[in-house]
Amino acid sequence: MNIITISREFGSGGRELGKRIADLLEYDYYDREIITAIAKQKGLDEGYVEKALENRTWQTMPLTYRQSFAGMNRMQSTQMNLLVAQKQVIEGIAKAGRDCVIVGRNADALLADRKPFSIFVCAGMDAKIRRCMERAGNGEGLSRREIENNIRSIDRSRAKTREMISGGKWGDCGTYHLTINTTDWNIRELAPAVAEFASRWFGR
Amino acid sequence: MNIITISREFGSGGRELGKRIADLLEYDYYDREIITAIAKQKGLDEGYVEKALENRTWQTMPLTYRQSFAGMNRMQSTQMNLLVAQKQVIEGIAKAGRDCVIVGRNADALLADRKPFSIFVCAGMDAKIRRCMERAGNGEGLSRREIENNIRSIDRSRAKTREMISGGKWGDCGTYHLTINTTDWNIRELAPAVAEFASRWFGR
């Protein structure tokens, strides 16, 4: 069973890259599907699950609190429950035993014992802002500065979650097998290059 | 003209990777050849040139001194002269117009206007120590700790030189097109994967 995990800076095109790689290699693809599965399992609204997992209030709690669930308010406790559910869903995907691409959610750390091929996708800030503006139809009326602040805030959040889950440093090249800078690439042209590289990895 | 540059952590196998990529793509290969050219141009011993460029005393000087050559002692002044010569040699290679792989010496920054495909090669510390011990026939009698200290010291030096030459951050994924972690690879198997990836880049 081959698992490819993709961690990415917000706006780097990592999600599109993951989808295209899955299509090229005929692998299953998981991204939003994980949120859907958690929502179903917990009987919660998908939008709520997504927001709760993105929210950073729990990240600032001392680690001892996080581990024991003691001293948490209701929202923090819900968030921890959702993180646990997310872990179970991702482990369930792996247990199914089908080749797959999983985008985000620290799947590389959660599935480390299954030796996924782990990719980190980054890009220059200008390229990320451009991508965000294109994707949202000119950035939902946000200014360039506001988009940049959003990107930085989301990436800080991802880095903190990563640190809590694995101790490994988010975005550090030693944490992943391959780190790709998409700044000067068209994702459509990049995807076959990465798919070939991953095939070499699994075939070695 | 296609230029591939390889920056690497000491012991990561970046040099072997560069050589193998050059062989596979039938590109020229430059590494030690640059030292040889500088030595020839300056009428100096190769070993001396290499040591002088590795020496870090000049890195600690204030930048204004470095730029003006004022206030330098003789050794520091020699080192700055050699850095300038190195830049000229690398620009000369690019001017020759032949496809090539250049290992180290911040060639990606020096040749930025020629848009090289820039690779950074890293590896976990254990893998780097193992590689150093194999290469030197059990580490030239050095202890594991001494080898690790050497690796850290050489990489700190590379990071500082990088910072002085380009301002860009050595080892930061945003600085390179592709960052490869060689920890779980055999370089012989990795090389074709990287050569294919680079060919996709130049063909896009």
Interface residues (C-beta under 8 A of the other chain):
Chain A: F120 C122 A123 G124 G171 C173 G174 Y176 H177 L178 T179 I180 N181 T183 D184 W185 N186 E189 L190 P192 A193 V194 E196 F197 R200 W201 R204
Chain B: F120 C122 A123 G124 G171 C173 G174 Y176 H177 L178 T179 I180 N181 T183 D184 W185 N186 E189 L190 P192 A193 V194 E196 F197 R200 W201 R204
